[in-house]
């Protein structure tokens, strides 16, 4: 999965720097631009088309919530996380109505920030990998994006790391319809066969892969996994 490109919209340059440094510490994310007001943010949105906007509510020339609706009207595939000191319930409610993925109240704490970005990346992974939607997936997506502070451990099963899972998925996609063994995946992503098998079996459980037994001329049959695209 490609890096998530981030636009920071924040009028306090000190906080812009903090947000930029925090983003740089989370694997899979990259700040591609920053804006200190709404007009500048609109120009950058048109030029950069980021995946994710980290948005403050109080900007010098407009409320961040007005920019939320601008994004929803013109860039429906751009996601938004509010990072703000605004605690008024009406602003929170309108942000949710505008479809923001998350709402983080300042002062910003790195662990909370990292958790929310990783939740967002997991959301992208699940929605991109799913062949079709079902109620269970809908429930997981909506619950994760609406309950602040949800522990990361509840998002992924024990022993399954999101970044490693992405590597396994990418390796499987490259094999097409040939199928791949745990040993082959392990060599591809730099893990043991046992670790690779754990992730492959997890994908089988999630109905994102199908196992098959391949019989050779001698020896035991080999278990291979096909990615369900």
N, C-alpha and C positions, 0 to 999 in steps of 0.2 A: 504494500500500500504506500502511495506517495506521501510525502510530508504534508501535514495540514498547514496551509498558508494562512497567517494571521494578520489582521489589521487592528492596531490599537487606536482607539479614539478616546483621548483623555487630555484635558487642558492643563493639568499640572505636570510639568516636565519631569519633576522628581518621581512622580508615580509612573509616568511613561517609562522611565529608566528601570524602575523596579519591575514593572510588568514585563518589559523586554528581557530582563535578566532571568525572571522566573520562567518565562516561556522557553528560554534557551536551555534550561535545566530539565525540561520534560522531553523525553525521546519522542520523535515523530512530529514535532511542531517547529515552525519557523516564522518569525516576524518578518513580513515583507514590506510593511509601511506603517507609519504612525501619522495621526492627525490630531491637531489641538483644537479644532472647532468643527461644527457641522458642515460648513461649506467645503472645507478642505477634505473632509471625510467623503462627501459626495463625489468630488473630483477623483479621489483615489479609488473609490469603489468602481467607478467607470473604467479606470485604467488597469487596476490590478485584479479585480474580481476575486477576492480572497474566499477561502472556504469558511472562515470564522472571523467574526468581529468581536473584540473585547471592548465594551462600550460603557462609558460613564453616562449618568443621567444629566448632570448639570454641566452644560457646555456654554461658552460665552455667547453664542448666537442662536442657540435653540436648546430645547430639551432633548435628551437622548431618546426619549420615547417617540418623539417626532421622527427621528432618524430611523427608529425601528420600523415605523410604518412606511417610510420611504424605501427601505430595504425590502420590505415585504411586497411593495408594489412593483419595484423594478428588478430585484434580484432575489427571486424566491428560493434559489438553491443556496443562498448564503445564510449560515447559522449565526446566532448571536448569544453571547454570554454577557450579562450586565455585571459590571464591577463598580460599585458605587456606594456612597455614604447615604443615599436616599433610603429612608426606612418607612416612608408613608405608604400605607396599605393600598391607596388608589393607584400609586405608581407601580407597585408590585403587581397588582391585578391587571393593569393595562399592559404591562410588560408580558405577562403570561398570555393575555389575549393576543398580543402581537407575535406569539410563538417563540419567545426566547427560550433557548435550551436550558439556561440556568441563571441564577441571580445570586451574586456573591456580595455580601456587605463588607465594606471597609471597616477597620484596617485589614489589609490583605495579609494572610498567613500562608506561607509557602505550602505547607502540607495540605491545607484545604484546597489551595489553588491547583496543586498537582493532581489531587484526587478528582477534582471536577474536570480537568482537561483529559485525564485518563478515562473518566466516565464517558466523555464526549467521543473520544477515539474508539472506545468499545462500541458505542452506539453506531458509529460509522461502519465499523467492522461487521456488526451483526446485520445491519440493513443492507450492506453491499453483498454479503455472503448468502443471505437468505434467497432461496429460489422462489418462495412464495410466502405470504404473510399468514400467520395464524394468531389466535387469540393469546396464546402464551407469549409469543414474541411481542405482540402489541402491549401486553401487560408489563413485560420487562422493560420495554422502551419508555413507556409513560411513567412507570414508577421511578425509574432511575433518574429521569429528567425533572421530576416534580418534587422529590423528597430531599431537602437539603441535608447534607451530612450523612447520606447513606453510606455505611461502611463499604469499603472497596471489596472486602472479602465476600460480601453477599452478591457481588456482581459476577464473579468468576468462581468456578469450583476450586477447591483446594488442589494445589499441584498444577494448575493451568495458569500460565502467565500470558497476558494479552499480546505482548510483543512477540513472544515465541510462537504463539498461535498464528499470528499474522505471517510469520516466516514460513510456517508449515503450509498455510493456505496458498501463499505465493508459489512455493515450490510445487505444490500439487497442480496448480493452474497451469504451470509451465509444461507439465507432463501430458496435458490434454486428456485423451481417452485411453492412454496406454496403461494407466495404473502405476502405482509406485509402492515399494515395500518400506517397512519401518527402517531397515538398514540404509536404503537409498536416501530416505528423507534425513536420517541422522547425519549422513555424510554431507548432504547438501547444506544443512543449516548449522552443522558443527555441534551436534549433540549425540548422546549415546542412542543405540537402537531402542533401549527400554524407554527412554524419555520420548523419543519420536513415536513409539507405539502408543504411549499414553495419550498423546495429543491426537493421533489418528483415530483411536477408539472414542475419544471425546467427540470428534467430528462425526463419527458414525452415529453416536448417541444423539447428536444434534441434527441428524439427517442431512449433513452437508458432505458426507462421503459414504461410499458403499464398499464393503469388504468382499473380496473374492479369493477363492483358493485356486492357485495356478499349479497344475500337476506337470512335473517334468518327467524325464525318462527314468531317473533314479532319485532315491531319497524322499524326504517328506515334502508334501505340497507347500508352496510358498504363499503366504497371505499378502495380497496386494490390495491397495485402496484406490478407488476411482473418485475423483472430485465430482460432485453433483452440481454442475453449472446451470 
